[in-house]
Amino acid sequence: MDIGSAQQWYDHERKGLGKEFRAEIRHSIGLIRDNPYAYIETYRQIRRVLLNRFPFALYYVLFEESVIVLACIHANRSPEFIKSRLNIN
């Protein structure tokens, strides 16, 4: 499920909840931008930040002076699914 699909699902559950989901993602990206080393390294230099209000995690890498968000994945997914989504062998 991508961010757009998750947003639609949340909006179906409650009007405006999808917008809150997007706002939480933006907030989490801001936290990463402010302190990219604050979050746990989960797989081969890939770090993870958990969203506060929603059961999703953002996975990202640091590359030179940039932060690259690789995926937004539901936190209940299996480690095998996460690794395949992040293209980790």
FIKOLZA-1660 file (N, C-alpha, C; in steps of 0.1 Angstrom, whole numbers, plus 5000, padded with zeros to 4 digits):
% residues 89
   i   px   py   pz ch aa at
   1 5008 4988 5000  A  M  N
   1 5000 5000 5000  A  M CA
   1 5009 5012 5000  A  M  C
   2 5007 5021 4991  A  D  N
   2 5015 5034 4990  A  D CA
   2 5008 5044 4999  A  D  C
   3 5014 5056 5000  A  I  N
   3 5009 5066 5009  A  I CA
   3 4995 5071 5004  A  I  C
   4 4994 5073 4991  A  G  N
   4 4981 5077 4985  A  G CA
   4 4970 5067 4988  A  G  C
   5 4973 5054 4987  A  S  N
   5 4962 5044 4990  A  S CA
   5 4959 5044 5005  A  S  C
   6 4969 5046 5014  A  A  N
   6 4967 5046 5028  A  A CA
   6 4958 5058 5031  A  A  C
   7 4961 5069 5025  A  Q  N
   7 4954 5082 5028  A  Q CA
   7 4939 5080 5024  A  Q  C
   8 4937 5073 5012  A  Q  N
   8 4923 5071 5008  A  Q CA
   8 4916 5061 5018  A  Q  C
   9 4923 5051 5023  A  W  N
   9 4917 5042 5032  A  W CA
   9 4913 5049 5045  A  W  C
  10 4922 5058 5050  A  Y  N
  10 4919 5065 5062  A  Y CA
  10 4907 5075 5060  A  Y  C
  11 4907 5081 5049  A  D  N
  11 4895 5090 5046  A  D CA
  11 4882 5082 5045  A  D  C
  12 4883 5070 5041  A  H  N
  12 4871 5062 5040  A  H CA
  12 4866 5058 5054  A  H  C
  13 4876 5056 5063  A  E  N
  13 4873 5053 5077  A  E CA
  13 4867 5065 5085  A  E  C
  14 4872 5077 5082  A  R  N
  14 4867 5089 5088  A  R CA
  14 4872 5101 5079  A  R  C
  15 4862 5109 5075  A  K  N
  15 4865 5121 5067  A  K CA
  15 4876 5129 5074  A  K  C
  16 4886 5133 5066  A  G  N
  16 4897 5141 5071  A  G CA
  16 4909 5133 5078  A  G  C
  17 4907 5121 5081  A  L  N
  17 4917 5113 5087  A  L CA
  17 4929 5111 5077  A  L  C
  18 4926 5110 5064  A  G  N
  18 4937 5108 5055  A  G CA
  18 4946 5120 5054  A  G  C
  19 4940 5132 5056  A  K  N
  19 4947 5145 5056  A  K CA
  19 4956 5145 5069  A  K  C
  20 4951 5140 5080  A  E  N
  20 4959 5139 5092  A  E CA
  20 4971 5129 5091  A  E  C
  21 4968 5118 5083  A  F  N
  21 4979 5109 5080  A  F CA
  21 4990 5115 5072  A  F  C
  22 4987 5123 5062  A  R  N
  22 4997 5130 5054  A  R CA
  22 5004 5140 5063  A  R  C
  23 4997 5147 5072  A  A  N
  23 5003 5157 5081  A  A CA
  23 5013 5150 5090  A  A  C
  24 5010 5138 5094  A  E  N
  24 5019 5130 5103  A  E CA
  24 5031 5126 5095  A  E  C
  25 5030 5122 5083  A  I  N
  25 5042 5119 5075  A  I CA
  25 5051 5131 5073  A  I  C
  26 5045 5143 5070  A  R  N
  26 5053 5155 5069  A  R CA
  26 5060 5158 5082  A  R  C
  27 5053 5156 5093  A  H  N
  27 5059 5159 5106  A  H CA
  27 5071 5150 5108  A  H  C
  28 5069 5137 5105  A  S  N
  28 5080 5127 5107  A  S CA
  28 5092 5130 5098  A  S  C
  29 5089 5135 5086  A  I  N
  29 5100 5139 5077  A  I CA
  29 5108 5151 5082  A  I  C
  30 5100 5160 5088  A  G  N
  30 5107 5171 5095  A  G CA
  30 5116 5167 5106  A  G  C
  31 5111 5157 5114  A  L  N
  31 5120 5152 5125  A  L CA
  31 5132 5145 5120  A  L  C
  32 5131 5138 5109  A  I  N
  32 5143 5132 5102  A  I CA
  32 5152 5143 5098  A  I  C
  33 5147 5153 5091  A  R  N
  33 5155 5164 5086  A  R CA
  33 5162 5171 5097  A  R  C
  34 5156 5173 5109  A  D  N
  34 5162 5180 5120  A  D CA
  34 5173 5172 5127  A  D  C
  35 5171 5159 5127  A  N  N
  35 5181 5150 5134  A  N CA
  35 5181 5136 5128  A  N  C
  36 5187 5135 5116  A  P  N
  36 5186 5122 5109  A  P CA
  36 5193 5110 5116  A  P  C
  37 5202 5113 5125  A  Y  N
  37 5209 5102 5132  A  Y CA
  37 5201 5097 5144  A  Y  C
  38 5190 5103 5148  A  A  N
  38 5183 5100 5160  A  A CA
  38 5175 5087 5159  A  A  C
  39 5173 5082 5148  A  Y  N
  39 5165 5070 5146  A  Y CA
  39 5173 5058 5143  A  Y  C
  40 5167 5046 5147  A  I  N
  40 5174 5034 5147  A  I CA
  40 5178 5029 5133  A  I  C
  41 5189 5024 5131  A  E  N
  41 5193 5017 5119  A  E CA
  41 5188 5003 5119  A  E  C
  42 5180 5000 5110  A  T  N
  42 5173 4987 5110  A  T CA
  42 5180 4976 5100  A  T  C
  43 5183 4981 5089  A  Y  N
  43 5189 4972 5078  A  Y CA
  43 5200 4980 5071  A  Y  C
  44 5212 4975 5071  A  R  N
  44 5222 4980 5062  A  R CA
  44 5221 4995 5059  A  R  C
  45 5223 5003 5069  A  Q  N
  45 5223 5018 5068  A  Q CA
  45 5209 5024 5065  A  Q  C
  46 5199 5015 5066  A  I  N
  46 5185 5020 5064  A  I CA
  46 5180 5023 5078  A  I  C
  47 5175 5035 5080  A  R  N
  47 5170 5039 5093  A  R CA
  47 5154 5039 5092  A  R  C
  48 5148 5039 5104  A  R  N
  48 5134 5039 5105  A  R CA
  48 5129 5048 5116  A  R  C
  49 5118 5055 5112  A  V  N
  49 5111 5064 5122  A  V CA
  49 5097 5059 5121  A  V  C
  50 5091 5057 5133  A  L  N
  50 5077 5053 5135  A  L CA
  50 5068 5065 5135  A  L  C
  51 5057 5065 5128  A  L  N
  51 5048 5076 5129  A  L CA
  51 5041 5075 5143  A  L  C
  52 5037 5087 5148  A  N  N
  52 5031 5087 5161  A  N CA
  52 5017 5082 5162  A  N  C
  53 5008 5087 5153  A  R  N
  53 4994 5084 5154  A  R CA
  53 4990 5072 5145  A  R  C
  54 4998 5068 5136  A  F  N
  54 4994 5058 5127  A  F CA
  54 5004 5046 5127  A  F  C
  55 5000 5034 5124  A  P  N
  55 5009 5023 5125  A  P CA
  55 5017 5021 5112  A  P  C
  56 5025 5031 5109  A  F  N
  56 5034 5031 5097  A  F CA
  56 5048 5035 5101  A  F  C
  57 5057 5031 5093  A  A  N
  57 5071 5035 5095  A  A CA
  57 5077 5041 5082  A  A  C
  58 5085 5051 5084  A  L  N
  58 5092 5056 5072  A  L CA
  58 5106 5050 5073  A  L  C
  59 5111 5045 5062  A  Y  N
  59 5125 5040 5060  A  Y CA
  59 5133 5049 5052  A  Y  C
  60 5145 5052 5056  A  Y  N
  60 5152 5062 5049  A  Y CA
  60 5167 5059 5050  A  Y  C
  61 5175 5065 5041  A  V  N
  61 5189 5064 5041  A  V CA
  61 5195 5079 5041  A  V  C
  62 5207 5080 5046  A  L  N
  62 5214 5092 5045  A  L CA
  62 5225 5091 5034  A  L  C
  63 5224 5101 5025  A  F  N
  63 5234 5101 5014  A  F CA
  63 5240 5115 5013  A  F  C
  64 5253 5116 5016  A  E  N
  64 5260 5128 5016  A  E CA
  64 5252 5138 5025  A  E  C
  65 5247 5149 5020  A  E  N
  65 5239 5159 5028  A  E CA
  65 5224 5157 5027  A  E  C
  66 5220 5146 5021  A  S  N
  66 5206 5144 5018  A  S CA
  66 5200 5132 5026  A  S  C
  67 5187 5133 5028  A  V  N
  67 5179 5122 5033  A  V CA
  67 5170 5117 5022  A  V  C
  68 5170 5104 5020  A  I  N
  68 5162 5098 5009  A  I CA
  68 5152 5088 5016  A  I  C
  69 5139 5091 5015  A  V  N
  69 5129 5083 5021  A  V CA
  69 5127 5072 5010  A  V  C
  70 5129 5059 5015  A  L  N
  70 5127 5048 5006  A  L CA
  70 5113 5042 5005  A  L  C
  71 5106 5042 5017  A  A  N
  71 5093 5036 5018  A  A CA
  71 5086 5040 5030  A  A  C
  72 5073 5039 5029  A  C  N
  72 5064 5041 5040  A  C CA
  72 5056 5028 5041  A  C  C
  73 5059 5020 5052  A  I  N
  73 5054 5006 5053  A  I CA
  73 5046 5004 5066  A  I  C
  74 5035 4997 5065  A  H  N
  74 5027 4994 5077  A  H CA
  74 5035 4987 5087  A  H  C
  75 5035 4991 5099  A  A  N
  75 5044 4985 5110  A  A CA
  75 5041 4971 5113  A  A  C
  76 5029 4965 5109  A  N  N
  76 5026 4951 5112  A  N CA
  76 5031 4942 5101  A  N  C
  77 5038 4947 5091  A  R  N
  77 5043 4938 5080  A  R CA
  77 5054 4930 5085  A  R  C
  78 5056 4918 5079  A  S  N
  78 5066 4909 5084  A  S CA
  78 5080 4915 5080  A  S  C
  79 5090 4911 5087  A  P  N
  79 5104 4915 5083  A  P CA
  79 5107 4911 5069  A  P  C
  80 5103 4899 5064  A  E  N
  80 5105 4895 5051  A  E CA
  80 5099 4904 5040  A  E  C
  81 5087 4909 5043  A  F  N
  81 5080 4918 5034  A  F CA
  81 5088 4931 5034  A  F  C
  82 5092 4936 5045  A  I  N
  82 5099 4949 5046  A  I CA
  82 5112 4948 5038  A  I  C
  83 5119 4937 5040  A  K  N
  83 5132 4935 5033  A  K CA
  83 5130 4935 5018  A  K  C
  84 5119 4928 5014  A  S  N
  84 5117 4927 4999  A  S CA
  84 5113 4941 4994  A  S  C
  85 5105 4948 5001  A  R  N
  85 5101 4962 4997  A  R CA
  85 5113 4971 4996  A  R  C
  86 5122 4969 5006  A  L  N
  86 5134 4978 5006  A  L CA
  86 5145 4973 4997  A  L  C
  87 5142 4961 4990  A  N  N
  87 5151 4955 4981  A  N CA
  87 5164 4950 4987  A  N  C
  88 5162 4944 4999  A  I  N
  88 5174 4939 5007  A  I CA
  88 5174 4924 5005  A  I  C
  89 5185 4918 5001  A  N  N
  89 5186 4904 4999  A  N CA
  89 5188 4896 5012  A  N  C
% end
